[in-house]
Amino acid sequence: MFTSTTQPTINLIYSMLNPLLGLVGAAGSIYCVILGVKFAKAEEPQDREKAKGALKNAIIGFVLIFVLIFALRQLMPQMIKWVNANAPGTITQQGDHGSP
């Protein structure tokens, strides 16, 4: 019953995980380099502390994003089992439909 709705969503999530990791990694690296340069160029102590805080927050944010993406990847099989237990059709990770 819900297989026709949930299977495309699961396939979309699986197909986006690796590109999303690469994109977040690249954006995070570039952003941290920019903030590092601002930190190094800051001459006044208040500007230096502001840049230091922004850099620290950016690093924490990107680490959190990576952890959440990794957790999604690890929890996906359990979520699929839960959906299969509560729906008449079965869902697989590769996009194959099981028997209703």
Gaussian input, Z-matrix of N, CA and C with variables (Angstrom, degrees):
# hf/3-21g

backbone

0 1
 N
 C     1     B1
 C     2     B2     1     A1
 N     3     B3     2     A2     1     D1
 C     4     B4     3     A3     2     D2
 C     5     B5     4     A4     3     D3
 N     6     B6     5     A5     4     D4
 C     7     B7     6     A6     5     D5
 C     8     B8     7     A7     6     D6
 N     9     B9     8     A8     7     D7
 C    10    B10     9     A9     8     D8
 C    11    B11    10    A10     9     D9
 N    12    B12    11    A11    10    D10
 C    13    B13    12    A12    11    D11
 C    14    B14    13    A13    12    D12
 N    15    B15    14    A14    13    D13
 C    16    B16    15    A15    14    D14
 C    17    B17    16    A16    15    D15
 N    18    B18    17    A17    16    D16
 C    19    B19    18    A18    17    D17
 C    20    B20    19    A19    18    D18
 N    21    B21    20    A20    19    D19
 C    22    B22    21    A21    20    D20
 C    23    B23    22    A22    21    D21
 N    24    B24    23    A23    22    D22
 C    25    B25    24    A24    23    D23
 C    26    B26    25    A25    24    D24
 N    27    B27    26    A26    25    D25
 C    28    B28    27    A27    26    D26
 C    29    B29    28    A28    27    D27
 N    30    B30    29    A29    28    D28
 C    31    B31    30    A30    29    D29
 C    32    B32    31    A31    30    D30
 N    33    B33    32    A32    31    D31
 C    34    B34    33    A33    32    D32
 C    35    B35    34    A34    33    D33
 N    36    B36    35    A35    34    D34
 C    37    B37    36    A36    35    D35
 C    38    B38    37    A37    36    D36
 N    39    B39    38    A38    37    D37
 C    40    B40    39    A39    38    D38
 C    41    B41    40    A40    39    D39
 N    42    B42    41    A41    40    D40
 C    43    B43    42    A42    41    D41
 C    44    B44    43    A43    42    D42
 N    45    B45    44    A44    43    D43
 C    46    B46    45    A45    44    D44
 C    47    B47    46    A46    45    D45
 N    48    B48    47    A47    46    D46
 C    49    B49    48    A48    47    D47
 C    50    B50    49    A49    48    D48
 N    51    B51    50    A50    49    D49
 C    52    B52    51    A51    50    D50
 C    53    B53    52    A52    51    D51
 N    54    B54    53    A53    52    D52
 C    55    B55    54    A54    53    D53
 C    56    B56    55    A55    54    D54
 N    57    B57    56    A56    55    D55
 C    58    B58    57    A57    56    D56
 C    59    B59    58    A58    57    D57
 N    60    B60    59    A59    58    D58
 C    61    B61    60    A60    59    D59
 C    62    B62    61    A61    60    D60
 N    63    B63    62    A62    61    D61
 C    64    B64    63    A63    62    D62
 C    65    B65    64    A64    63    D63
 N    66    B66    65    A65    64    D64
 C    67    B67    66    A66    65    D65
 C    68    B68    67    A67    66    D66
 N    69    B69    68    A68    67    D67
 C    70    B70    69    A69    68    D68
 C    71    B71    70    A70    69    D69
 N    72    B72    71    A71    70    D70
 C    73    B73    72    A72    71    D71
 C    74    B74    73    A73    72    D72
 N    75    B75    74    A74    73    D73
 C    76    B76    75    A75    74    D74
 C    77    B77    76    A76    75    D75
 N    78    B78    77    A77    76    D76
 C    79    B79    78    A78    77    D77
 C    80    B80    79    A79    78    D78
 N    81    B81    80    A80    79    D79
 C    82    B82    81    A81    80    D80
 C    83    B83    82    A82    81    D81
 N    84    B84    83    A83    82    D82
 C    85    B85    84    A84    83    D83
 C    86    B86    85    A85    84    D84
 N    87    B87    86    A86    85    D85
 C    88    B88    87    A87    86    D86
 C    89    B89    88    A88    87    D87
 N    90    B90    89    A89    88    D88
 C    91    B91    90    A90    89    D89
 C    92    B92    91    A91    90    D90
 N    93    B93    92    A92    91    D91
 C    94    B94    93    A93    92    D92
 C    95    B95    94    A94    93    D93
 N    96    B96    95    A95    94    D94
 C    97    B97    96    A96    95    D95
 C    98    B98    97    A97    96    D96
 N    99    B99    98    A98    97    D97
 C   100   B100    99    A99    98    D98
 C   101   B101   100   A100    99    D99
 N   102   B102   101   A101   100   D100
 C   103   B103   102   A102   101   D101
 C   104   B104   103   A103   102   D102
 N   105   B105   104   A104   103   D103
 C   106   B106   105   A105   104   D104
 C   107   B107   106   A106   105   D105
 N   108   B108   107   A107   106   D106
 C   109   B109   108   A108   107   D107
 C   110   B110   109   A109   108   D108
 N   111   B111   110   A110   109   D109
 C   112   B112   111   A111   110   D110
 C   113   B113   112   A112   111   D111
 N   114   B114   113   A113   112   D112
 C   115   B115   114   A114   113   D113
 C   116   B116   115   A115   114   D114
 N   117   B117   116   A116   115   D115
 C   118   B118   117   A117   116   D116
 C   119   B119   118   A118   117   D117
 N   120   B120   119   A119   118   D118
 C   121   B121   120   A120   119   D119
 C   122   B122   121   A121   120   D120
 N   123   B123   122   A122   121   D121
 C   124   B124   123   A123   122   D122
 C   125   B125   124   A124   123   D123
 N   126   B126   125   A125   124   D124
 C   127   B127   126   A126   125   D125
 C   128   B128   127   A127   126   D126
 N   129   B129   128   A128   127   D127
 C   130   B130   129   A129   128   D128
 C   131   B131   130   A130   129   D129
 N   132   B132   131   A131   130   D130
 C   133   B133   132   A132   131   D131
 C   134   B134   133   A133   132   D132
 N   135   B135   134   A134   133   D133
 C   136   B136   135   A135   134   D134
 C   137   B137   136   A136   135   D135
 N   138   B138   137   A137   136   D136
 C   139   B139   138   A138   137   D137
 C   140   B140   139   A139   138   D138
 N   141   B141   140   A140   139   D139
 C   142   B142   141   A141   140   D140
 C   143   B143   142   A142   141   D141
 N   144   B144   143   A143   142   D142
 C   145   B145   144   A144   143   D143
 C   146   B146   145   A145   144   D144
 N   147   B147   146   A146   145   D145
 C   148   B148   147   A147   146   D146
 C   149   B149   148   A148   147   D147
 N   150   B150   149   A149   148   D148
 C   151   B151   150   A150   149   D149
 C   152   B152   151   A151   150   D150
 N   153   B153   152   A152   151   D151
 C   154   B154   153   A153   152   D152
 C   155   B155   154   A154   153   D153
 N   156   B156   155   A155   154   D154
 C   157   B157   156   A156   155   D155
 C   158   B158   157   A157   156   D156
 N   159   B159   158   A158   157   D157
 C   160   B160   159   A159   158   D158
 C   161   B161   160   A160   159   D159
 N   162   B162   161   A161   160   D160
 C   163   B163   162   A162   161   D161
 C   164   B164   163   A163   162   D162
 N   165   B165   164   A164   163   D163
 C   166   B166   165   A165   164   D164
 C   167   B167   166   A166   165   D165
 N   168   B168   167   A167   166   D166
 C   169   B169   168   A168   167   D167
 C   170   B170   169   A169   168   D168
 N   171   B171   170   A170   169   D169
 C   172   B172   171   A171   170   D170
 C   173   B173   172   A172   171   D171
 N   174   B174   173   A173   172   D172
 C   175   B175   174   A174   173   D173
 C   176   B176   175   A175   174   D174
 N   177   B177   176   A176   175   D175
 C   178   B178   177   A177   176   D176
 C   179   B179   178   A178   177   D177
 N   180   B180   179   A179   178   D178
 C   181   B181   180   A180   179   D179
 C   182   B182   181   A181   180   D180
 N   183   B183   182   A182   181   D181
 C   184   B184   183   A183   182   D182
 C   185   B185   184   A184   183   D183
 N   186   B186   185   A185   184   D184
 C   187   B187   186   A186   185   D185
 C   188   B188   187   A187   186   D186
 N   189   B189   188   A188   187   D187
 C   190   B190   189   A189   188   D188
 C   191   B191   190   A190   189   D189
 N   192   B192   191   A191   190   D190
 C   193   B193   192   A192   191   D191
 C   194   B194   193   A193   192   D192
 N   195   B195   194   A194   193   D193
 C   196   B196   195   A195   194   D194
 C   197   B197   196   A196   195   D195
 N   198   B198   197   A197   196   D196
 C   199   B199   198   A198   197   D197
 C   200   B200   199   A199   198   D198
 N   201   B201   200   A200   199   D199
 C   202   B202   201   A201   200   D200
 C   203   B203   202   A202   201   D201
 N   204   B204   203   A203   202   D202
 C   205   B205   204   A204   203   D203
 C   206   B206   205   A205   204   D204
 N   207   B207   206   A206   205   D205
 C   208   B208   207   A207   206   D206
 C   209   B209   208   A208   207   D207
 N   210   B210   209   A209   208   D208
 C   211   B211   210   A210   209   D209
 C   212   B212   211   A211   210   D210
 N   213   B213   212   A212   211   D211
 C   214   B214   213   A213   212   D212
 C   215   B215   214   A214   213   D213
 N   216   B216   215   A215   214   D214
 C   217   B217   216   A216   215   D215
 C   218   B218   217   A217   216   D216
 N   219   B219   218   A218   217   D217
 C   220   B220   219   A219   218   D218
 C   221   B221   220   A220   219   D219
 N   222   B222   221   A221   220   D220
 C   223   B223   222   A222   221   D221
 C   224   B224   223   A223   222   D222
 N   225   B225   224   A224   223   D223
 C   226   B226   225   A225   224   D224
 C   227   B227   226   A226   225   D225
 N   228   B228   227   A227   226   D226
 C   229   B229   228   A228   227   D227
 C   230   B230   229   A229   228   D228
 N   231   B231   230   A230   229   D229
 C   232   B232   231   A231   230   D230
 C   233   B233   232   A232   231   D231
 N   234   B234   233   A233   232   D232
 C   235   B235   234   A234   233   D233
 C   236   B236   235   A235   234   D234
 N   237   B237   236   A236   235   D235
 C   238   B238   237   A237   236   D236
 C   239   B239   238   A238   237   D237
 N   240   B240   239   A239   238   D238
 C   241   B241   240   A240   239   D239
 C   242   B242   241   A241   240   D240
 N   243   B243   242   A242   241   D241
 C   244   B244   243   A243   242   D242
 C   245   B245   244   A244   243   D243
 N   246   B246   245   A245   244   D244
 C   247   B247   246   A246   245   D245
 C   248   B248   247   A247   246   D246
 N   249   B249   248   A248   247   D247
 C   250   B250   249   A249   248   D248
 C   251   B251   250   A250   249   D249
 N   252   B252   251   A251   250   D250
 C   253   B253   252   A252   251   D251
 C   254   B254   253   A253   252   D252
 N   255   B255   254   A254   253   D253
 C   256   B256   255   A255   254   D254
 C   257   B257   256   A256   255   D255
 N   258   B258   257   A257   256   D256
 C   259   B259   258   A258   257   D257
 C   260   B260   259   A259   258   D258
 N   261   B261   260   A260   259   D259
 C   262   B262   261   A261   260   D260
 C   263   B263   262   A262   261   D261
 N   264   B264   263   A263   262   D262
 C   265   B265   264   A264   263   D263
 C   266   B266   265   A265   264   D264
 N   267   B267   266   A266   265   D265
 C   268   B268   267   A267   266   D266
 C   269   B269   268   A268   267   D267
 N   270   B270   269   A269   268   D268
 C   271   B271   270   A270   269   D269
 C   272   B272   271   A271   270   D270
 N   273   B273   272   A272   271   D271
 C   274   B274   273   A273   272   D272
 C   275   B275   274   A274   273   D273
 N   276   B276   275   A275   274   D274
 C   277   B277   276   A276   275   D275
 C   278   B278   277   A277   276   D276
 N   279   B279   278   A278   277   D277
 C   280   B280   279   A279   278   D278
 C   281   B281   280   A280   279   D279
 N   282   B282   281   A281   280   D280
 C   283   B283   282   A282   281   D281
 C   284   B284   283   A283   282   D282
 N   285   B285   284   A284   283   D283
 C   286   B286   285   A285   284   D284
 C   287   B287   286   A286   285   D285
 N   288   B288   287   A287   286   D286
 C   289   B289   288   A288   287   D287
 C   290   B290   289   A289   288   D288
 N   291   B291   290   A290   289   D289
 C   292   B292   291   A291   290   D290
 C   293   B293   292   A292   291   D291
 N   294   B294   293   A293   292   D292
 C   295   B295   294   A294   293   D293
 C   296   B296   295   A295   294   D294
 N   297   B297   296   A296   295   D295
 C   298   B298   297   A297   296   D296
 C   299   B299   298   A298   297   D297

   B1=1.4389
   B2=1.5277
   B3=1.3310
   B4=1.4591
   B5=1.5184
   B6=1.3290
   B7=1.4594
   B8=1.5183
   B9=1.3121
   B10=1.4616
   B11=1.5287
   B12=1.3108
   B13=1.4603
   B14=1.5213
   B15=1.3079
   B16=1.4650
   B17=1.5147
   B18=1.3312
   B19=1.4661
   B20=1.5335
   B21=1.3333
   B22=1.4715
   B23=1.5300
   B24=1.3261
   B25=1.4656
   B26=1.5163
   B27=1.3169
   B28=1.4596
   B29=1.5238
   B30=1.3254
   B31=1.4691
   B32=1.5244
   B33=1.3219
   B34=1.4647
   B35=1.5231
   B36=1.3209
   B37=1.4686
   B38=1.5240
   B39=1.3361
   B40=1.4610
   B41=1.5309
   B42=1.3307
   B43=1.4621
   B44=1.5257
   B45=1.3265
   B46=1.4619
   B47=1.5256
   B48=1.3299
   B49=1.4617
   B50=1.5267
   B51=1.3265
   B52=1.4632
   B53=1.5231
   B54=1.3458
   B55=1.4622
   B56=1.5248
   B57=1.3328
   B58=1.4573
   B59=1.5237
   B60=1.3201
   B61=1.4649
   B62=1.5212
   B63=1.3181
   B64=1.4596
   B65=1.5207
   B66=1.3119
   B67=1.4607
   B68=1.5212
   B69=1.3217
   B70=1.4607
   B71=1.5278
   B72=1.3184
   B73=1.4569
   B74=1.5290
   B75=1.3186
   B76=1.4711
   B77=1.5269
   B78=1.3243
   B79=1.4651
   B80=1.5233
   B81=1.3243
   B82=1.4598
   B83=1.5150
   B84=1.3183
   B85=1.4634
   B86=1.5235
   B87=1.3191
   B88=1.4710
   B89=1.5273
   B90=1.3209
   B91=1.4533
   B92=1.5277
   B93=1.3171
   B94=1.4695
   B95=1.5249
   B96=1.3227
   B97=1.4692
   B98=1.5275
   B99=1.3292
   B100=1.4692
   B101=1.5316
   B102=1.3301
   B103=1.4678
   B104=1.5255
   B105=1.3225
   B106=1.4671
   B107=1.5101
   B108=1.3184
   B109=1.4703
   B110=1.5271
   B111=1.3314
   B112=1.4703
   B113=1.5220
   B114=1.3318
   B115=1.4591
   B116=1.5331
   B117=1.3123
   B118=1.4636
   B119=1.5296
   B120=1.3201
   B121=1.4589
   B122=1.5244
   B123=1.3117
   B124=1.4626
   B125=1.5218
   B126=1.3183
   B127=1.4630
   B128=1.5210
   B129=1.3035
   B130=1.4612
   B131=1.5267
   B132=1.3176
   B133=1.4740
   B134=1.5279
   B135=1.3398
   B136=1.4625
   B137=1.5311
   B138=1.3293
   B139=1.4643
   B140=1.5254
   B141=1.3248
   B142=1.4674
   B143=1.5306
   B144=1.3182
   B145=1.4594
   B146=1.5275
   B147=1.3307
   B148=1.4557
   B149=1.5325
   B150=1.3262
   B151=1.4630
   B152=1.5294
   B153=1.3245
   B154=1.4668
   B155=1.5297
   B156=1.3207
   B157=1.4615
   B158=1.5249
   B159=1.3399
   B160=1.4670
   B161=1.5238
   B162=1.3233
   B163=1.4617
   B164=1.5328
   B165=1.3189
   B166=1.4657
   B167=1.5259
   B168=1.3163
   B169=1.4608
   B170=1.5279
   B171=1.3283
   B172=1.4627
   B173=1.5252
   B174=1.3151
   B175=1.4664
   B176=1.5272
   B177=1.3120
   B178=1.4737
   B179=1.5248
   B180=1.3114
   B181=1.4627
   B182=1.5099
   B183=1.3330
   B184=1.4598
   B185=1.5244
   B186=1.3064
   B187=1.4707
   B188=1.5288
   B189=1.3118
   B190=1.4598
   B191=1.5325
   B192=1.3231
   B193=1.4662
   B194=1.5266
   B195=1.3354
   B196=1.4660
   B197=1.5255
   B198=1.3148
   B199=1.4663
   B200=1.5241
   B201=1.3217
   B202=1.4578
   B203=1.5274
   B204=1.3227
   B205=1.4656
   B206=1.5255
   B207=1.3210
   B208=1.4598
   B209=1.5338
   B210=1.3173
   B211=1.4648
   B212=1.5280
   B213=1.3211
   B214=1.4588
   B215=1.5169
   B216=1.3188
   B217=1.4596
   B218=1.5348
   B219=1.3160
   B220=1.4593
   B221=1.5355
   B222=1.3103
   B223=1.4630
   B224=1.5226
   B225=1.3137
   B226=1.4581
   B227=1.5321
   B228=1.3345
   B229=1.4754
   B230=1.5303
   B231=1.3287
   B232=1.4571
   B233=1.5225
   B234=1.3267
   B235=1.4625
   B236=1.5278
   B237=1.3342
   B238=1.4615
   B239=1.5275
   B240=1.3283
   B241=1.4668
   B242=1.5239
   B243=1.3175
   B244=1.4606
   B245=1.5268
   B246=1.3376
   B247=1.4647
   B248=1.5216
   B249=1.3371
   B250=1.4647
   B251=1.5213
   B252=1.3155
   B253=1.4629
   B254=1.5230
   B255=1.3282
   B256=1.4619
   B257=1.5218
   B258=1.3255
   B259=1.4575
   B260=1.5257
   B261=1.3260
   B262=1.4543
   B263=1.5266
   B264=1.3211
   B265=1.4653
   B266=1.5119
   B267=1.3114
   B268=1.4611
   B269=1.5139
   B270=1.3153
   B271=1.4542
   B272=1.5183
   B273=1.3089
   B274=1.4587
   B275=1.5066
   B276=1.3171
   B277=1.4569
   B278=1.5239
   B279=1.3097
   B280=1.4469
   B281=1.5284
   B282=1.2977
   B283=1.4567
   B284=1.5040
   B285=1.3364
   B286=1.4531
   B287=1.5311
   B288=1.3004
   B289=1.4550
   B290=1.5162
   B291=1.2988
   B292=1.4565
   B293=1.5067
   B294=1.2765
   B295=1.4599
   B296=1.5300
   B297=1.3289
   B298=1.4715
   B299=1.5041
   A1=111.05
   A2=118.06
   A3=120.95
   A4=112.53
   A5=118.02
   A6=121.52
   A7=111.38
   A8=117.33
   A9=119.78
   A10=111.64
   A11=117.23
   A12=121.34
   A13=111.90
   A14=117.00
   A15=120.11
   A16=113.52
   A17=118.06
   A18=120.07
   A19=112.35
   A20=120.31
   A21=118.54
   A22=112.84
   A23=116.55
   A24=119.89
   A25=110.77
   A26=117.33
   A27=121.31
   A28=110.38
   A29=117.44
   A30=120.49
   A31=111.00
   A32=116.75
   A33=120.76
   A34=111.07
   A35=116.68
   A36=120.31
   A37=110.47
   A38=116.78
   A39=119.93
   A40=111.89
   A41=117.16
   A42=119.49
   A43=112.13
   A44=117.80
   A45=120.33
   A46=113.70
   A47=119.55
   A48=120.88
   A49=112.80
   A50=118.36
   A51=120.09
   A52=112.76
   A53=119.28
   A54=117.74
   A55=112.89
   A56=116.48
   A57=120.65
   A58=110.78
   A59=116.82
   A60=120.01
   A61=111.18
   A62=116.88
   A63=120.70
   A64=112.44
   A65=116.19
   A66=120.98
   A67=111.35
   A68=116.87
   A69=120.71
   A70=110.16
   A71=116.92
   A72=120.26
   A73=112.18
   A74=116.01
   A75=119.96
   A76=111.23
   A77=116.27
   A78=119.67
   A79=111.06
   A80=116.19
   A81=120.01
   A82=112.56
   A83=116.51
   A84=120.33
   A85=111.36
   A86=115.78
   A87=119.86
   A88=110.41
   A89=116.99
   A90=121.04
   A91=111.06
   A92=117.02
   A93=120.04
   A94=111.31
   A95=117.74
   A96=120.11
   A97=109.73
   A98=116.87
   A99=120.21
   A100=110.30
   A101=116.64
   A102=119.44
   A103=111.41
   A104=117.92
   A105=121.42
   A106=111.94
   A107=116.72
   A108=120.78
   A109=110.07
   A110=117.00
   A111=120.01
   A112=110.62
   A113=116.08
   A114=120.90
   A115=110.57
   A116=116.52
   A117=120.21
   A118=112.32
   A119=117.39
   A120=121.54
   A121=113.34
   A122=117.36
   A123=120.53
   A124=109.95
   A125=115.46
   A126=120.27
   A127=112.19
   A128=116.87
   A129=119.84
   A130=109.98
   A131=117.21
   A132=120.27
   A133=114.11
   A134=117.28
   A135=118.85
   A136=111.16
   A137=117.22
   A138=120.27
   A139=110.87
   A140=115.51
   A141=120.67
   A142=110.78
   A143=117.46
   A144=121.05
   A145=111.32
   A146=115.77
   A147=120.49
   A148=110.77
   A149=116.52
   A150=121.18
   A151=110.88
   A152=116.72
   A153=121.33
   A154=110.04
   A155=117.04
   A156=121.15
   A157=112.09
   A158=116.62
   A159=120.61
   A160=110.82
   A161=117.11
   A162=121.41
   A163=110.60
   A164=116.30
   A165=120.50
   A166=110.54
   A167=117.84
   A168=121.53
   A169=111.82
   A170=117.04
   A171=120.63
   A172=110.96
   A173=116.70
   A174=120.22
   A175=110.40
   A176=117.39
   A177=121.24
   A178=110.11
   A179=117.39
   A180=121.54
   A181=112.71
   A182=117.01
   A183=119.65
   A184=112.02
   A185=117.57
   A186=119.99
   A187=109.54
   A188=117.06
   A189=120.91
   A190=111.31
   A191=116.91
   A192=120.59
   A193=110.25
   A194=117.86
   A195=120.92
   A196=111.27
   A197=117.19
   A198=120.68
   A199=110.41
   A200=117.59
   A201=120.56
   A202=111.88
   A203=117.97
   A204=120.52
   A205=110.05
   A206=117.14
   A207=121.21
   A208=110.48
   A209=117.18
   A210=121.21
   A211=110.45
   A212=117.60
   A213=121.00
   A214=110.20
   A215=116.27
   A216=120.68
   A217=110.80
   A218=117.60
   A219=121.19
   A220=112.32
   A221=117.22
   A222=120.75
   A223=113.92
   A224=117.58
   A225=120.72
   A226=112.87
   A227=120.49
   A228=118.79
   A229=112.97
   A230=118.11
   A231=120.16
   A232=110.99
   A233=117.67
   A234=120.16
   A235=110.52
   A236=116.85
   A237=120.51
   A238=109.98
   A239=117.17
   A240=120.36
   A241=110.60
   A242=116.73
   A243=120.70
   A244=110.61
   A245=117.32
   A246=120.73
   A247=109.51
   A248=116.98
   A249=119.84
   A250=112.07
   A251=117.38
   A252=120.51
   A253=111.55
   A254=117.37
   A255=121.05
   A256=113.65
   A257=117.49
   A258=120.82
   A259=109.08
   A260=118.34
   A261=120.32
   A262=114.09
   A263=119.61
   A264=122.74
   A265=110.10
   A266=116.52
   A267=119.37
   A268=109.42
   A269=115.05
   A270=122.40
   A271=107.57
   A272=116.26
   A273=120.38
   A274=109.14
   A275=115.86
   A276=120.24
   A277=112.25
   A278=118.53
   A279=121.22
   A280=113.25
   A281=118.17
   A282=119.85
   A283=113.12
   A284=119.09
   A285=121.54
   A286=108.81
   A287=115.72
   A288=120.46
   A289=109.07
   A290=115.12
   A291=119.66
   A292=109.82
   A293=115.93
   A294=119.10
   A295=109.71
   A296=116.89
   A297=120.23
   A298=112.82
   D1=-54.63
   D2=-179.13
   D3=-91.04
   D4=-3.76
   D5=-176.17
   D6=-60.13
   D7=-40.22
   D8=-178.52
   D9=-66.21
   D10=-21.79
   D11=178.86
   D12=-93.12
   D13=-42.93
   D14=-174.41
   D15=-80.21
   D16=-32.82
   D17=-176.86
   D18=-61.27
   D19=-46.18
   D20=177.35
   D21=-62.18
   D22=-34.69
   D23=178.22
   D24=-65.80
   D25=-44.00
   D26=178.96
   D27=-64.76
   D28=-42.49
   D29=177.73
   D30=-61.85
   D31=-39.62
   D32=178.72
   D33=-63.99
   D34=-43.56
   D35=179.33
   D36=-62.63
   D37=-46.35
   D38=179.60
   D39=-63.02
   D40=-39.71
   D41=-177.87
   D42=-72.74
   D43=-20.40
   D44=-177.56
   D45=-95.82
   D46=-11.90
   D47=-174.75
   D48=-62.61
   D49=-51.57
   D50=-177.84
   D51=-66.05
   D52=-47.89
   D53=176.56
   D54=-61.23
   D55=-34.71
   D56=179.01
   D57=-65.34
   D58=-41.68
   D59=176.54
   D60=-60.77
   D61=-44.27
   D62=178.85
   D63=-64.07
   D64=-42.51
   D65=-179.52
   D66=-65.66
   D67=-45.61
   D68=179.40
   D69=-65.18
   D70=-39.28
   D71=178.48
   D72=-63.66
   D73=-44.72
   D74=179.46
   D75=-66.25
   D76=-47.32
   D77=-179.91
   D78=-63.39
   D79=-40.91
   D80=178.75
   D81=-63.49
   D82=-41.87
   D83=179.07
   D84=-63.65
   D85=-46.70
   D86=-179.44
   D87=-63.19
   D88=-45.29
   D89=-178.85
   D90=-63.49
   D91=-41.52
   D92=179.48
   D93=-67.46
   D94=-35.65
   D95=176.60
   D96=-65.37
   D97=-43.46
   D98=178.91
   D99=-61.53
   D100=-45.11
   D101=178.63
   D102=-66.31
   D103=-34.32
   D104=176.26
   D105=-64.49
   D106=-39.13
   D107=177.22
   D108=-66.95
   D109=-41.40
   D110=176.66
   D111=-61.37
   D112=-40.15
   D113=178.58
   D114=-64.11
   D115=-42.37
   D116=-179.21
   D117=-70.11
   D118=-32.36
   D119=-178.56
   D120=-83.64
   D121=-16.25
   D122=-176.76
   D123=-63.78
   D124=127.66
   D125=-177.97
   D126=-99.40
   D127=-36.36
   D128=-178.90
   D129=-88.13
   D130=145.43
   D131=-178.17
   D132=-58.52
   D133=-37.04
   D134=-179.46
   D135=-69.29
   D136=-36.52
   D137=175.99
   D138=-67.88
   D139=-37.28
   D140=179.27
   D141=-65.24
   D142=-42.46
   D143=178.40
   D144=-67.38
   D145=-37.80
   D146=178.35
   D147=-63.71
   D148=-44.93
   D149=178.49
   D150=-66.75
   D151=-37.78
   D152=178.97
   D153=-64.09
   D154=-43.53
   D155=178.24
   D156=-64.48
   D157=-40.95
   D158=178.71
   D159=-64.86
   D160=-40.65
   D161=178.76
   D162=-65.07
   D163=-43.53
   D164=178.96
   D165=-63.04
   D166=-43.95
   D167=179.14
   D168=-64.53
   D169=-38.62
   D170=178.74
   D171=-64.84
   D172=-43.42
   D173=179.40
   D174=-63.38
   D175=-44.41
   D176=178.28
   D177=-61.82
   D178=-43.03
   D179=179.72
   D180=-62.07
   D181=-45.30
   D182=-178.92
   D183=-69.98
   D184=-36.06
   D185=175.19
   D186=-63.39
   D187=-41.91
   D188=178.45
   D189=-62.27
   D190=-42.15
   D191=178.23
   D192=-61.55
   D193=-45.12
   D194=179.08
   D195=-62.18
   D196=-41.49
   D197=179.21
   D198=-64.06
   D199=-42.23
   D200=-179.99
   D201=-66.70
   D202=-40.13
   D203=176.95
   D204=-64.82
   D205=-42.35
   D206=177.68
   D207=-62.70
   D208=-41.97
   D209=178.86
   D210=-63.85
   D211=-40.60
   D212=177.32
   D213=-60.61
   D214=-43.67
   D215=179.52
   D216=-62.34
   D217=-39.77
   D218=-178.39
   D219=-76.04
   D220=-32.43
   D221=-176.53
   D222=-88.32
   D223=-10.25
   D224=-177.20
   D225=-57.46
   D226=-44.90
   D227=178.19
   D228=-60.17
   D229=-38.75
   D230=178.13
   D231=-67.11
   D232=-37.37
   D233=178.10
   D234=-66.24
   D235=-37.67
   D236=178.07
   D237=-65.44
   D238=-41.45
   D239=177.24
   D240=-61.44
   D241=-40.73
   D242=179.96
   D243=-64.17
   D244=-43.90
   D245=179.22
   D246=-64.25
   D247=-43.15
   D248=179.67
   D249=-63.30
   D250=-35.13
   D251=179.78
   D252=-71.25
   D253=-25.21
   D254=-176.13
   D255=-106.79
   D256=2.99
   D257=-179.79
   D258=-128.88
   D259=150.50
   D260=-178.35
   D261=-68.11
   D262=-33.84
   D263=178.38
   D264=-88.50
   D265=165.76
   D266=177.88
   D267=-111.17
   D268=152.14
   D269=-179.46
   D270=-121.91
   D271=141.91
   D272=176.01
   D273=-118.39
   D274=167.73
   D275=-178.14
   D276=-75.81
   D277=-29.34
   D278=-175.97
   D279=-88.86
   D280=-3.28
   D281=177.87
   D282=101.40
   D283=3.93
   D284=177.85
   D285=-81.32
   D286=142.93
   D287=177.22
   D288=-95.98
   D289=134.00
   D290=175.68
   D291=-87.47
   D292=-177.99
   D293=-179.75
   D294=-77.63
   D295=141.65
   D296=-179.16
   D297=-70.37

